[in-house]
Amino acid sequence: YLMGDYSIYPAPAEGVLGGDIQGYEPLGLLISGPRPAKYVAGEPEGDRIRVNYFWSEEDKTLKGRAWFGQGAEGPPGYAHGGAVAALLDEVMGISGWAAGWKVVAAEITVRFQLPTVLGVVHTVEGRVTQVNGRRITCEAKLSSPEGESVAIGSGTFMEMRPEMLEKL
């Protein structure tokens, strides 16, 4: 998994991120309005992070494929920890929205387990794990192409109040 040559960070081949995941439906924008609902995934042709998300209504699980490019570089050849944290935050938040709760992050924790190699397609998964009133707990995991756990996130999200939703 750890790459030896860091001089080239190739973009994923056409269609690599867009392939289906069995049992999951491609996930489009989650809220209406002039702005994309995805901060991280809102730049599908960029050189930072490219992500496609898929949702299973049956399992209430979000899955996706993520590619980190040169624009997300921290240490040579690897993604910046902030880029990885932003992806996991987005995965947890979208998991909450897709499951029916309009949430915003209150607190997130990210545990880095391996460096995130640039230029390869990783997998990501997220889900809601607990609901307690307006407090929604979510988790997310980023895995290497070989299936190794690269980073895991957990977070507390708060369901937005109606007056906040009116501003969207």
TORKOL-4160 file (C-alpha; in steps of 0.2 Angstrom, whole numbers, padded with zeros to 4 digits, m for minus):
168
<pt num="1" X="0000" Y="0000" Z="0000"/>
<pt num="2" X="0014" Y="0013" Z="0004"/>
<pt num="3" X="0020" Y="0019" Z="m0013"/>
<pt num="4" X="0038" Y="0021" Z="m0017"/>
<pt num="5" X="0038" Y="0034" Z="m0031"/>
<pt num="6" X="0029" Y="0050" Z="m0026"/>
<pt num="7" X="0033" Y="0060" Z="m0042"/>
<pt num="8" X="0017" Y="0057" Z="m0051"/>
<pt num="9" X="m0001" Y="0057" Z="m0044"/>
<pt num="10" X="m0012" Y="0051" Z="m0058"/>
<pt num="11" X="m0030" Y="0055" Z="m0059"/>
<pt num="12" X="m0041" Y="0040" Z="m0058"/>
<pt num="13" X="m0046" Y="0033" Z="m0075"/>
<pt num="14" X="m0062" Y="0038" Z="m0083"/>
<pt num="15" X="m0076" Y="0029" Z="m0074"/>
<pt num="16" X="m0066" Y="0022" Z="m0059"/>
<pt num="17" X="m0075" Y="0032" Z="m0046"/>
<pt num="18" X="m0092" Y="0031" Z="m0055"/>
<pt num="19" X="m0094" Y="0012" Z="m0055"/>
<pt num="20" X="m0109" Y="0005" Z="m0046"/>
<pt num="21" X="m0108" Y="m0003" Z="m0029"/>
<pt num="22" X="m0120" Y="m0018" Z="m0028"/>
<pt num="23" X="m0135" Y="m0015" Z="m0017"/>
<pt num="24" X="m0132" Y="0004" Z="m0017"/>
<pt num="25" X="m0139" Y="0018" Z="m0027"/>
<pt num="26" X="m0129" Y="0033" Z="m0033"/>
<pt num="27" X="m0132" Y="0048" Z="m0021"/>
<pt num="28" X="m0135" Y="0065" Z="m0029"/>
<pt num="29" X="m0136" Y="0081" Z="m0020"/>
<pt num="30" X="m0145" Y="0081" Z="m0004"/>
<pt num="31" X="m0152" Y="0098" Z="m0002"/>
<pt num="32" X="m0159" Y="0110" Z="m0015"/>
<pt num="33" X="m0152" Y="0127" Z="m0019"/>
<pt num="34" X="m0138" Y="0136" Z="m0028"/>
<pt num="35" X="m0124" Y="0128" Z="m0018"/>
<pt num="36" X="m0118" Y="0110" Z="m0019"/>
<pt num="37" X="m0122" Y="0100" Z="m0003"/>
<pt num="38" X="m0105" Y="0092" Z="m0004"/>
<pt num="39" X="m0090" Y="0103" Z="0002"/>
<pt num="40" X="m0077" Y="0089" Z="m0001"/>
<pt num="41" X="m0085" Y="0080" Z="m0016"/>
<pt num="42" X="m0091" Y="0096" Z="m0025"/>
<pt num="43" X="m0076" Y="0097" Z="m0036"/>
<pt num="44" X="m0077" Y="0081" Z="m0047"/>
<pt num="45" X="m0063" Y="0086" Z="m0059"/>
<pt num="46" X="m0052" Y="0094" Z="m0046"/>
<pt num="47" X="m0034" Y="0089" Z="m0041"/>
<pt num="48" X="m0038" Y="0089" Z="m0022"/>
<pt num="49" X="m0051" Y="0075" Z="m0018"/>
<pt num="50" X="m0063" Y="0066" Z="m0030"/>
<pt num="51" X="m0077" Y="0056" Z="m0022"/>
<pt num="52" X="m0093" Y="0047" Z="m0028"/>
<pt num="53" X="m0106" Y="0042" Z="m0015"/>
<pt num="54" X="m0118" Y="0028" Z="m0015"/>
<pt num="55" X="m0133" Y="0024" Z="m0002"/>
<pt num="56" X="m0141" Y="0009" Z="0004"/>
<pt num="57" X="m0159" Y="0013" Z="0010"/>
<pt num="58" X="m0160" Y="m0005" Z="0016"/>
<pt num="59" X="m0144" Y="m0005" Z="0027"/>
<pt num="60" X="m0144" Y="0014" Z="0030"/>
<pt num="61" X="m0126" Y="0014" Z="0025"/>
<pt num="62" X="m0116" Y="0026" Z="0014"/>
<pt num="63" X="m0102" Y="0019" Z="0004"/>
<pt num="64" X="m0090" Y="0028" Z="m0008"/>
<pt num="65" X="m0074" Y="0029" Z="m0018"/>
<pt num="66" X="m0062" Y="0043" Z="m0014"/>
<pt num="67" X="m0046" Y="0049" Z="m0023"/>
<pt num="68" X="m0034" Y="0061" Z="m0016"/>
<pt num="69" X="m0023" Y="0071" Z="m0028"/>
<pt num="70" X="m0009" Y="0083" Z="m0027"/>
<pt num="71" X="m0020" Y="0097" Z="m0021"/>
<pt num="72" X="m0023" Y="0087" Z="m0005"/>
<pt num="73" X="m0004" Y="0083" Z="m0002"/>
<pt num="74" X="0003" Y="0085" Z="0015"/>
<pt num="75" X="0019" Y="0075" Z="0018"/>
<pt num="76" X="0026" Y="0070" Z="0001"/>
<pt num="77" X="0016" Y="0057" Z="m0007"/>
<pt num="78" X="0002" Y="0057" Z="0006"/>
<pt num="79" X="m0014" Y="0067" Z="0009"/>
<pt num="80" X="m0014" Y="0080" Z="0022"/>
<pt num="81" X="m0023" Y="0075" Z="0038"/>
<pt num="82" X="m0035" Y="0089" Z="0036"/>
<pt num="83" X="m0041" Y="0083" Z="0019"/>
<pt num="84" X="m0044" Y="0066" Z="0026"/>
<pt num="85" X="m0053" Y="0073" Z="0041"/>
<pt num="86" X="m0064" Y="0084" Z="0030"/>
<pt num="87" X="m0068" Y="0068" Z="0020"/>
<pt num="88" X="m0073" Y="0058" Z="0035"/>
<pt num="89" X="m0083" Y="0073" Z="0042"/>
<pt num="90" X="m0093" Y="0074" Z="0025"/>
<pt num="91" X="m0096" Y="0056" Z="0025"/>
<pt num="92" X="m0103" Y="0056" Z="0043"/>
<pt num="93" X="m0114" Y="0071" Z="0039"/>
<pt num="94" X="m0121" Y="0065" Z="0023"/>
<pt num="95" X="m0124" Y="0048" Z="0031"/>
<pt num="96" X="m0135" Y="0058" Z="0044"/>
<pt num="97" X="m0144" Y="0068" Z="0030"/>
<pt num="98" X="m0147" Y="0052" Z="0019"/>
<pt num="99" X="m0154" Y="0043" Z="0034"/>
<pt num="100" X="m0167" Y="0057" Z="0036"/>
<pt num="101" X="m0159" Y="0069" Z="0049"/>
<pt num="102" X="m0154" Y="0086" Z="0043"/>
<pt num="103" X="m0138" Y="0088" Z="0054"/>
<pt num="104" X="m0123" Y="0099" Z="0057"/>
<pt num="105" X="m0107" Y="0093" Z="0066"/>
<pt num="106" X="m0105" Y="0097" Z="0084"/>
<pt num="107" X="m0089" Y="0087" Z="0087"/>
<pt num="108" X="m0079" Y="0075" Z="0077"/>
<pt num="109" X="m0064" Y="0064" Z="0081"/>
<pt num="110" X="m0052" Y="0056" Z="0068"/>
<pt num="111" X="m0040" Y="0042" Z="0071"/>
<pt num="112" X="m0026" Y="0040" Z="0058"/>
<pt num="113" X="m0020" Y="0022" Z="0056"/>
<pt num="114" X="m0010" Y="0023" Z="0040"/>
<pt num="115" X="m0004" Y="0037" Z="0029"/>
<pt num="116" X="m0016" Y="0041" Z="0015"/>
<pt num="117" X="m0007" Y="0038" Z="m0002"/>
<pt num="118" X="m0011" Y="0050" Z="m0016"/>
<pt num="119" X="m0016" Y="0044" Z="m0033"/>
<pt num="120" X="m0025" Y="0028" Z="m0028"/>
<pt num="121" X="m0044" Y="0025" Z="m0026"/>
<pt num="122" X="m0049" Y="0022" Z="m0008"/>
<pt num="123" X="m0066" Y="0016" Z="m0001"/>
<pt num="124" X="m0076" Y="0025" Z="0012"/>
<pt num="125" X="m0091" Y="0020" Z="0022"/>
<pt num="126" X="m0102" Y="0029" Z="0035"/>
<pt num="127" X="m0117" Y="0027" Z="0045"/>
<pt num="128" X="m0128" Y="0033" Z="0059"/>
<pt num="129" X="m0125" Y="0023" Z="0075"/>
<pt num="130" X="m0136" Y="0031" Z="0088"/>
<pt num="131" X="m0150" Y="0044" Z="0089"/>
<pt num="132" X="m0154" Y="0052" Z="0105"/>
<pt num="133" X="m0166" Y="0067" Z="0103"/>
<pt num="134" X="m0158" Y="0080" Z="0092"/>
<pt num="135" X="m0141" Y="0072" Z="0095"/>
<pt num="136" X="m0136" Y="0060" Z="0081"/>
<pt num="137" X="m0120" Y="0049" Z="0082"/>
<pt num="138" X="m0111" Y="0044" Z="0066"/>
<pt num="139" X="m0095" Y="0034" Z="0061"/>
<pt num="140" X="m0085" Y="0033" Z="0045"/>
<pt num="141" X="m0070" Y="0023" Z="0039"/>
<pt num="142" X="m0058" Y="0026" Z="0025"/>
<pt num="143" X="m0049" Y="0010" Z="0018"/>
<pt num="144" X="m0034" Y="0008" Z="0006"/>
<pt num="145" X="m0037" Y="m0001" Z="m0010"/>
<pt num="146" X="m0031" Y="m0017" Z="m0002"/>
<pt num="147" X="m0044" Y="m0015" Z="0012"/>
<pt num="148" X="m0033" Y="m0009" Z="0026"/>
<pt num="149" X="m0041" Y="0004" Z="0038"/>
<pt num="150" X="m0032" Y="0021" Z="0035"/>
<pt num="151" X="m0043" Y="0032" Z="0046"/>
<pt num="152" X="m0059" Y="0031" Z="0056"/>
<pt num="153" X="m0070" Y="0045" Z="0062"/>
<pt num="154" X="m0084" Y="0047" Z="0074"/>
<pt num="155" X="m0094" Y="0062" Z="0077"/>
<pt num="156" X="m0109" Y="0070" Z="0086"/>
<pt num="157" X="m0120" Y="0079" Z="0075"/>
<pt num="158" X="m0135" Y="0090" Z="0080"/>
<pt num="159" X="m0151" Y="0090" Z="0070"/>
<pt num="160" X="m0154" Y="0107" Z="0064"/>
<pt num="161" X="m0169" Y="0118" Z="0071"/>
<pt num="162" X="m0182" Y="0123" Z="0059"/>
<pt num="163" X="m0176" Y="0141" Z="0059"/>
<pt num="164" X="m0159" Y="0135" Z="0053"/>
<pt num="165" X="m0167" Y="0125" Z="0039"/>
<pt num="166" X="m0176" Y="0140" Z="0032"/>
<pt num="167" X="m0159" Y="0148" Z="0028"/>
<pt num="168" X="m0154" Y="0134" Z="0017"/>
